[in-house]
Amino acid sequence: MIARLQPVGLLIGRVVLGVVFIAHGWQKWTGGLDATAQGFESMGIPAPTLSAYFTVFSELVGGALLIVGALLPLVGLALAGVMLGAMYFVHLDGGFFSRDGGYEYVLVLAAASIAIGFSGGGLLALDNLWLNKKGAPQAAEPAPAAA
C-alpha cells in the first residue's frame, strides 16, 4: 500500500516545493532584478548582480522543473545552494527560529531540495519517464579486439 502511494507523496512534495520557489523567484523578478541586486549588495552578498540573476533563475526555472520532475538532482543542488547561501549571508545571525529572522525556513527548503532532488521523483516525474524508459540496463558489448 505504501509503495503505491509513494509517487503521489513525491508529486505533492515536488509541487509544493516548486510553488514555494516559484513564488519567491517571481517576487524577486517582479520587484526588478536591479532592485534585487541592490538588496543583495546591501546584505553583503558577493557578486550581487550575478547572485541575483542566479537566484531568480534557480527559483523560477528550478521550481518549474521540480513540479514536472525534470533534472531533479541538478535542480536540488542549485536550490539547496541558493538556500544555504541565504542562510549564511542573511539568516545566520538571526538564530534558528524564522520569527526572529533566523535560518530555520531556508534550512528546511535546502534539505527538502536535496531530498526531493535525489529521490528519483517517483513514477510521476519526467526524470523517471525518460531515464527509465528502456527498463533495466543492458550488459555492455565487449570491445572489438585490436588487430
Secondary structure, DSSP 8 states (H G I E B T S, - for coil): -HHHHHHHHHHHHHHHHHHHHHHHHHHHHHH-HHHHHHHHHHTT-SSHHHHHHHHHHHHHHHHHHHHHT-SHHHHHHHHHHHHHHHIIIIIGGG-S-GGGT-SHHHHHHHHHHHHHHTS---TTSHHHHHHSTT-S-----------
